[in-house]
Each structure stands twice: as C-alpha cells, then as structure tokens.
C-alpha cells in the first residue's frame, strides 16, 4: 500500500475508533434515560409536571441513542451496525428505524404533521371601557410513546447495541492498546465549558450580592 493510501486508511481507522468510543457514551446516556423512564406506570395518572419529566427522559433516550447514527456537523462518520459486527433481527431493525423517525420528526425537529395541540384565546380585560386584553390557553400533547411493552423492547435494543460496541472496543483494545491512549478536548468544547463557567460565576456573584443586601 502506497504512503498516501496508507495515511488515508490510518485516518479512516482513527475516525472510526473515535466514533465507536464516543458512541459508548451516547448509549450509556440512553440506557440511563431508559432506566429512569421505567418509573412511569402506564396505568397510573400523573400531573403535567411529572409527564414532562418522563417526556424529558424519553427525549434524552431517543436523541442519545440515535446520535451516533446521524452525520455530525464536523463530518465524523456515522456509526453503523456493521462497524460493531451487529446483525439485528427484523423486529429490532424496525424499532431502530422507529426511534430514528421519532428523533427526526418529534425530538430534534417539530414537524408540523406530527404536532398535536389545542389553543384558545380568552379575554381577561376588566370591561371598564378599556380595550380588551387577550391571553392564550394552550394544551399540548404531553403523552409518552415509549412505555410498557415498547419500552421493554427499546431497552433490549439499547443493551444489544451497547454490548456490540463494548465487545468491539474490547477486542480492538487487546490487539492494539496503544491506539486507545487518547485525549480529545477540542477548542469548541473548551469554549463551551468557559461560557458555562462564566454563567455559574455570574449567578453565584449575583446571589452573593443579593444576600449581602438583605
């Protein structure tokens, strides 16, 4: 193999390794969200606040699971089942496609055809000759999709993909452990942490000044 082709192959292998490694973190997040979502009893009644909490778990599950399989903005290759030697059953392939569809139409975007809501204006003016003042009452779909049998099947899919990723990494680690001595900390990631740190510092400073003024 010529040097240019060898360099290209090495770069491709490095990118593939990074994708699989980072996918491990995505699946860990998805599995945690799935565990939290199991707290939702499909036969119980919940307040709107609790339903939104479960909806947050569901959103995290779907987005974290599907993240490795989508093209990233930086051009990193998406994960494929072939990369980790996984052949899903027809049922699990259909469930995988359903989760990707949920991500594309509901979680990451708000497709109009998937919207469910009711809105109604109501007059809150006093009626003392002043112009009417209107507020809007909204009712959105707060329901959970991944619940009961479907959640159980999703949990099985997540574990199967996670185990395939972990098994692939273990085998490659035994063959070439030196390739896994990595430290990746991009400029964009450092900048994001800096913004978050400044926000926390500003909030703490405001709280301290508020306490001093009391």
C-alpha positions in Angstrom: 0.0 0.0 0.0 1.4 3.4 -1.0 2.1 6.1 1.6 -0.9 8.3 0.6 -3.3 5.4 0.7 -1.8 4.2 4.0 -2.3 7.6 5.5 -5.9 7.7 4.3 -6.6 4.3 5.7 -5.0 5.3 9.0 -7.1 8.5 9.2 -10.2 6.5 8.4 -9.4 3.9 11.1 -8.7 6.7 13.7 -12.1 8.4 12.9 -13.9 5.1 13.1 -12.3 4.3 16.5 -13.3 7.8 17.9 -16.8 7.3 16.6 -17.2 3.9 18.3 -15.6 5.2 21.5 -17.9 8.2 21.7 -20.9 6.1 20.8 -20.3 4.2 24.0 -21.1 7.4 26.0 -24.2 8.0 23.9 -25.5 4.6 24.6 -24.7 4.9 28.3 -26.9 8.1 28.4 -29.7 6.4 26.5 -29.6 3.4 28.9 -29.8 5.7 31.9 -32.7 7.6 30.5 -34.4 4.3 29.7 -34.0 3.2 33.3 -35.5 6.4 34.6 -38.4 6.1 32.1 -39.2 2.7 33.6 -40.5 4.6 36.6 -43.5 5.6 34.5 -46.5 3.3 35.1 -48.7 3.2 32.0 -51.8 2.6 34.2 -51.2 5.5 36.6 -52.3 9.1 36.4 -49.7 11.8 36.6 -49.6 15.6 36.9 -48.5 17.6 33.9 -45.1 18.3 35.7 -44.5 14.5 36.1 -45.5 13.8 32.5 -43.0 16.4 31.3 -40.3 14.8 33.4 -40.9 11.5 31.8 -41.0 13.2 28.4 -37.6 14.6 29.1 -36.3 11.1 29.8 -37.9 9.9 26.6 -36.4 12.7 24.6 -32.9 12.0 26.0 -33.3 8.3 25.3 -34.2 8.8 21.7 -31.7 11.6 21.0 -28.8 9.9 22.7 -29.4 6.6 21.1 -29.8 7.9 17.6 -27.0 10.5 17.8 -24.2 8.1 16.8 -26.1 7.0 13.7 -26.5 10.5 12.3 -23.9 12.6 10.3 -22.3 15.0 12.7 -21.6 18.7 11.8 -17.9 18.1 11.8 -18.1 15.4 9.2 -17.4 12.5 11.6 -18.7 9.3 10.1 -21.9 7.9 11.5 -22.0 4.7 13.4 -23.3 1.6 11.5 -24.2 -1.8 12.9 -21.6 -3.3 10.6 -18.9 -1.3 12.3 -19.6 -3.3 15.5 -20.4 -6.6 13.9 -24.1 -6.5 14.8 -26.9 -8.0 12.8 -30.3 -7.0 14.3 -33.4 -9.0 13.9 -36.1 -7.7 11.6 -38.1 -6.6 14.7 -35.2 -4.7 16.2 -34.3 -3.1 12.8 -37.9 -1.8 12.6 -37.6 -0.5 16.2 -34.3 1.2 15.4 -35.9 2.9 12.4 -38.9 4.0 14.5 -36.5 5.6 17.0 -34.7 7.4 14.2 -38.0 8.6 12.9 -39.1 9.9 16.3 -35.8 11.7 16.6 -36.2 13.3 13.1 -39.9 14.3 13.4 -40.5 14.9 17.1 -37.4 15.2 19.2 -34.9 17.1 17.1 -37.4 18.9 15.0 -41.1 19.9 15.3 -42.6 18.6 12.1 -46.0 20.2 11.5 -47.6 16.9 10.6 -46.7 15.5 14.0 -48.0 18.4 16.0 -50.9 17.9 18.5 -52.1 21.0 20.3 -55.2 23.0 21.2 -55.2 26.7 21.7 -57.9 29.2 22.6 -57.7 33.0 23.3 -59.6 34.3 26.3 -60.4 37.9 27.3 -59.0 38.9 30.7 -59.9 42.6 30.5 -62.0 44.3 33.2 -64.7 45.5 30.9 -64.3 49.1 32.2 -64.2 50.7 28.8 -60.6 49.7 28.2 -59.5 47.8 25.1 -59.8 44.0 25.5 -56.7 42.1 26.7 -56.3 38.6 25.5 -54.2 35.7 26.8 -53.9 32.3 25.2 -54.7 29.0 26.8 -52.7 26.1 25.4 -52.9 22.3 25.7 -50.1 20.3 24.2 -49.6 16.6 23.8 -47.8 15.5 27.0 -48.1 11.8 26.3 -45.3 9.3 26.4 -44.6 7.0 23.4 -42.0 4.6 24.8 -44.0 2.9 27.6 -45.0 -0.6 28.5 -44.0 -3.4 26.0 -42.4 -0.8 23.6 -40.2 0.5 26.3 -39.1 -3.1 27.3 -38.3 -3.8 23.6 -36.4 -0.5 23.4 -34.4 -1.4 26.5 -33.4 -4.7 24.8 -32.3 -2.9 21.6 -30.2 -0.4 23.6 -28.5 -3.2 25.5 -27.8 -5.2 22.4 -26.2 -2.2 20.6 -24.3 -1.2 23.7 -22.9 -4.8 24.1 -21.8 -4.9 20.5 -20.0 -1.6 20.9 -18.3 -2.7 24.1 -17.3 -6.1 22.6 -15.8 -4.4 19.5 -13.8 -2.0 21.6 -12.6 -4.7 23.9 -11.3 -6.9 21.1 -9.5 -3.9 19.4 -8.1 -2.8 22.7 -6.4 -6.2 23.2 -4.9 -6.1 19.7 -3.5 -2.6 19.8 -3.8 -1.0 23.3 -1.5 1.9 22.3 -4.2 3.2 19.9 -6.5 3.9 22.8 -4.3 6.3 24.7 -6.4 9.3 23.7 -7.1 12.8 25.0 -9.6 14.7 22.9 -10.6 18.2 24.0 -11.5 20.4 21.1 -11.3 24.2 21.1 -15.1 24.3 20.8 -15.6 22.1 23.8 -13.2 24.3 25.9 -15.1 27.4 24.8 -18.4 25.9 25.8 -17.1 25.0 29.2 -15.7 28.5 29.6 -19.1 30.0 28.8 -20.8 27.7 31.3 -18.2 28.5 34.0 -18.7 32.3 33.5 -22.5 31.8 33.7 -22.2 29.9 37.0 -19.7 32.5 38.3 -22.1 35.4 37.4 -25.0 33.7 39.0 -23.0 33.0 42.2 -21.9 36.6 42.3 -25.5 37.8 41.9 -26.6 35.5 44.7 -23.8 36.8 47.0 -24.7 40.4 46.3 -28.4 39.6 47.0 -27.5 38.0 50.3 -25.3 41.0 51.3 -28.1 43.4 50.6 -30.5 41.6 52.9 
